[in-house]
Amino acid sequence: MTEHPSLVGQEISGCEILNKVAEGGMGAVYKARHKALNRIVCVKILSPSLANDKKAVELFLTEARAIAELDHPNIVNVYNVGKERGYYFIVMSFIEGQTLSVMLKKHKILPIGLILDLFEGVLLGLQAAHEKGIIHRDIKPSNILINPQGQPKLVDFGIAKKVDKEKGSTKTTELAGTAYFIAPEQALGKDLDTRADLYSLGASLYYVLTGQFPYNGKNTIDIIQKHINDPIPNPAKIRSDMPGWLSLAVQKLMSKNPDDRFQTAKETYLYFKKMRAEDQLRVKMGNSGRAIDLGEEGPLRIVKEEKTTTASDRETVQKLRAQEAALKKRTTSSSRLPLMPQLDASVPDATARKPRKPEEKIQMLPAKGVKPVDVFMPAKRPSFRFTQNEKIQEMSGDIKQVLKLVVFVPLFLVFAWGISYLFHTLGTICSVHVNANAGLISNLVMPFFAAEYAPNQMTMTGLAVAALALILASSSIRAFSRSTLLLLIVALVAYMSGLFTPNVPFMELANITQFIFTPEYYLCYLVFAMAWAMGLCWTLNRTVSQGILGAALVALSLVLVYLSSHLSIVPDAQSVFVKIVFYAALFCGVLCVYYLLSRTEKENMLFPLVLLLASVVGIWMYSVSGLASNINRTLNTLTKSIVVKDSFSAQSNEKMEELIGIDSRRAAFSSFDKTNELTGLSDQKVLEFLDEQVSKEAPGVFDEKTKPLFLYFLLNYYRGGESKMKFAVWDYAVSFPVQNFNRNAEANDAYFFLLALLYAFGALSCAGTIFFSEDL
Amino acid sequence: MSSFDIEFAAVTDIGKIREKNEDNVLISSDLGLGVVADGMGGHSAGEIASNIAVSVLAETVRKVNNQQLKIPDNFLPKLAPVERKLLMAANLANAAIYSTAQSSDIYRMMGTTLTGVLFDKDCATAVHVGDSRLYLFRDDKIIQITTDHSLATEHVRRGLLTRAEADRSKIQNVLTRAMGIKKNIEFDLLKFPVKAGDVLLLCSDGLYKGLSEKEMAQLLKKGHDMPIVKLCKQLVRISNENDGQDNISAVLIKILPAQKATFKQRLKRFFSRS
């Protein structure tokens, strides 16, 4: 009583609910007392889960109203239908007594006379309903109630079933109708008419007569399919005291095809009546009506009665055999397919009727004309065509690729050549601004901030910017898309070659063979390895081999960094900062290797790139830290001993402010005040002053080569403070190996060797991109 | 996990006439799992059932992966670990729905279909109950991998109805198996190898009612280069335009090559850094 525990004892539509009788999918049935009539009634209440379903409610009510119109002694009476307090209800007459199925279970075997009496009543009730156009859809023994007077009453009038059907596309796990008694057309989901009820009635009759279901199986589906497909069972085989006509009538009711059944309940009823009267007559005449031979006598009688269905019943036995044969055939005769689809499409059990209906054979004839080709070709033809197309596509694809290679690779080389020539020229022009003492970074940048530009420098700079834009734009060309980074490196290298070795002709490669294993060339290999490693870092979806290669390149870069920048001065192991930088750089390198090797990290392409740069820069810095710290130490002592007075301008400012009476906050910013007595002087004068000072403070410490360098650092100190000096020192230290490189590059063409390497790599990358561009 | 790169996309749509969406979809590239569940039952119970189905399934798979949950040793010991994992997850989901359905009257009679596919190494393992479908699109042909658990399909299997009749039949909606109806139900477990280039389509009945297999194949073929989310949306949209009587859900799964490749492919990938 989970559904409406509160309902018991309550009132609905003037009925006092007494107790729950039954519960089904659609709702619960209660026994109730009609207060006004003082009569026991039955109240059916729609399940609250369906109360919101408008369609369900509508059908619940219409169907109930329709039955209410059916005032028939063999149909349960409906008194009232409606909605009260949110519950949809039907008030019906309450029938004491039991259902037919309960009765059968109690008595095991019911006398045939009683069974026929009951079913005649049911047939009359059914006829009344059918006349109103109502199909019960669920005729079964448990829906036939027998009142104490022995009158059968049909209950559960299709309400739930019709709702299920109308819900249409809503899924359900329950089929309308009970599997044991379901009509084949109902089980196949076809449109139903009143004859489906007759099938169920026949099946119920079979069950009541024999105590066995007509079809039994492992599960519901099995049973349902037997209703559709299996030969009609013969009840007389189980119950021998059954008149032959009854056995045949049951079988006729259970015909697969509705046309083969009795067509109406009335017809069935009349037939029962008539046959029973004949039996009575025969009993009176001393002829027992038992054990009539099915094959001979039975059909003859029905033939007299039923002109429309003559053929079917006469050949019941033949039909069974034919069905069996047809079934066997069906499973094996797939080779005769051309005939089958035509038959299948029309009637499911058409094969069963094949032997006995000549007109169907005529229908079959055209089917022979159907070519099996038509059945099989559509599936094959496209695939055949496709393979051909594919081949053609493949071939034309190859040709296209070769063409692309021919066009784009030379184009790339020309483009790269042009870029490098342009930047080389720019570098040559800018080389006048190079300060031998300054570091790499200031030398690279300062030409563009020089006080006076060299002739053509502005034009060339403009062209170079345009070329940079062109490089970036070229990444939109598929073939060049993977070479953007490389072209940028080429541009930088070409610029540096012009800047630092302006006297060497462009792309002079005469000397390279002698220097391949010299330390200066290590820097070339380093740049090359890094360019490749960066390319790999940039790659999405690395494979394992690619990862290993990338990792090896990263490791090689790190080693080359150490080798190529390693000076005779030991790194500054004293400084904690330098140590931290070193270990951080190592960590970055290891992490980069890990990311290149691990397959899970596919998405993040920028991260390993940053790691690689960080580790290379870190290790480089560590290698040159000894040089930098040496210079810094010397400079510290120098700056402490050299006396430079505060600037006059600063003093004058102070005086001025005092004069005017401005509240000066200068004290707070004194550390930013870089002005001193050297501020207003020209570089040349300051250097002379510093030279004098250095010679005074540290005589004999510096030689001719190192003195200008230290004077340059000191100039930075007095022009921009300690931080500017330190930057200059680090810039110098960091680019010291490059300066060596530059110095030697005049002789060994290292820059152009590097450029040549990059060209080759670029061409390879471009060709690869084109060749596999379909996949990119 | 899988030896392929797998892309997932999922779309669910209420359709044209339904008041609520009883379908639920779930995709997880972490788990390598795609699920479609189509709920049924009065009130809002259908969507609750399908929701429980997908969430319990995914949660169980996740827990087993993280070793928060151990599969009992006596649970179908002969099956492969993936199959056991998936089956146990499906069974737990069924138990969860069943107990919820029994707990309250408003949930009574609720149930759901479930079709899920889990990827492991080079195989896809599908668990299936009900009339949602799993299609495999390979070499421009579409194949239905799962068998509907509907009465109509049962009839087709026995040759009682043709496929065409079944597609139009009223009893297409009568399920012979569904989750949440019984305490223990039988799941179909299907394991099949997948290869790069395959596209798997999981869909509720709403989708295939509005789209024939031929149309699906055409759309999938045309949408070869399309982002699969877009393709998935397109499938649902077109089905909705054609039919739209039911909720429409689709999960599209694209198998992309990962590492097992020929030398040429490896070279190709070597140069790909998009």
Interface residues (C-beta under 8 A of the other chain):
Chain A: T2 E3 G25 S47 P48 S49 L50 N52 D53 A56 K165 G168 S169 T170 K171 T172 T173 E174 L175 A187 L188 G189 K190 T220 I221 I224 Q225 I228 N229 R330 P341 D344 A345 P348 P382 S383 F386 S481 R482 G535 W538 T539 L540 N541 R542 T543 V544 S545 Q546 R599 M605 S765 G768 T769 F771 F772 D775 L776
Chain B: D5 D38 M40 G41 G42 H43 A45 D105 I106 R108 M109 G111 T113 G130 D131 D139 D140 K141 L151 A152 E154 H155 R158 G159 L160 L161 T162 A164 E165 S169 K170 I171 Q172 N173 V174 L175 T176 R177 A178 I181 D205 Q245 D246 A258 Q259 A261 Q265 R266 L267 K268 R269 F270 F271 S272 R273 S274
